[in-house]
Amino acid sequence: MSFTVLNEDSPRRSLVHVRVGEGVKIFNFVNAYGCEIGDGTKVGTFVEIQKNARIGRNCKISSHSFVCEGVEIADDVFIGHNVTFINDRFPRATAAGKLQTEADWKCEATKVECGASIGSSATILCGVTIGAGAIVGAGSVVTKNVPAGAVVAGNPARVLRKKAPDLA
Ligand SMILES: CC(C)(COP(=O)(O)OP(=O)(O)OC[C@H]1O[C@@H](n2cnc3c(N)ncnc32)[C@H](O)[C@@H]1OP(=O)(O)O)[C@@H](O)C(=O)NCCC(=O)NCCS
């Protein structure tokens, strides 16, 4: 895959060192920096993508979602609207009376494997893997790994079906 580096500071979009593949579409009011987005992926309006996040090819990232540092999204993944990833299990604003810096917290990685879908307004706790082809229900809170191909939903998310209907 070959990448182009985008930088744009306009009233409509803020892109700082965003590595994009071919045919990537980034809609207005996206804030992205230091991340990578693979060929053919679409990023909806009001999405934020942080540094060191990676998004694969042919993904759909719907509006208002937050993809934080430490998140790795494989190819063909659907992220619904207002999906929130988490990378800090025990967040604090300050350390020793001062605003925290990067040195004061630990980033926990999360993976979304190929072809998985995450429903709108789901929250994905850190340190989990969402397996290939799995579906996460709308509004779910995912606290544990999701098996490949499963449908999960609820808070905390539990397996509803072991195999999503469109999987052979
Ligand atoms: C999770 C999902 C795929 C399940 O679909 P399904 O297999 O057809 O499930 P059903 O509608 O038969 O529901 C099965 C049970 O799970 C519950 N359930 C379904 N979706 C749920 C959700 N998101 N959260 C909590 N419970 C849910 C149902 O209430 C039902 O419970 P019951 O057995 O006690 O009555 C679907 O409901 C969903 O949330 N899809 C995501 C849609 C989305 O966000 N799209 C984004 C772009 S528009």
The ligand as an ORCA input file, in Angstrom:
! r2SCAN-3c Opt
* xyz 0 1
  C     -27.128     -6.558     18.079
  C     -28.017     -6.720     16.869
  C     -27.175     -7.007     15.602
  C     -28.897     -7.912     17.195
  O     -29.799     -8.162     16.169
  P     -30.662     -9.523     16.228
  O     -29.752    -10.710     16.226
  O     -31.684     -9.402     15.140
  O     -31.293     -9.477     17.665
  P     -32.834     -9.438     18.100
  O     -33.460     -8.168     17.634
  O     -33.445    -10.747     17.698
  O     -32.715     -9.356     19.686
  C     -32.303    -10.456     20.478
  C     -32.274     -9.986     21.925
  O     -31.191     -9.061     22.096
  C     -31.672     -7.793     22.536
  N     -30.910     -6.757     21.827
  C     -30.843     -6.572     20.488
  N     -30.022     -5.546     20.211
  C     -29.585     -5.080     21.394
  C     -28.720     -4.018     21.760
  N     -28.139     -3.265     20.820
  N     -28.474     -3.814     23.058
  C     -29.050     -4.601     24.019
  N     -29.880     -5.623     23.729
  C     -30.143     -5.860     22.429
  C     -33.154     -7.785     22.170
  O     -33.874     -6.907     23.011
  C     -33.512     -9.232     22.368
  O     -33.658     -9.464     23.742
  P     -34.779    -10.514     24.295
  O     -34.366    -11.856     23.743
  O     -34.633    -10.410     25.778
  O     -36.077    -10.040     23.750
  C     -28.850     -5.430     16.584
  O     -29.923     -5.328     17.513
  C     -28.004     -4.152     16.677
  O     -27.873     -3.516     17.732
  N     -27.429     -3.802     15.507
  C     -26.576     -2.617     15.388
  C     -27.266     -1.605     14.469
  C     -26.442     -0.338     14.318
  O     -25.966      0.247     15.285
  N     -26.272      0.108     13.085
  C     -25.413      1.287     12.859
  C     -25.709      2.025     11.592
  S     -27.387      2.548     11.407
*
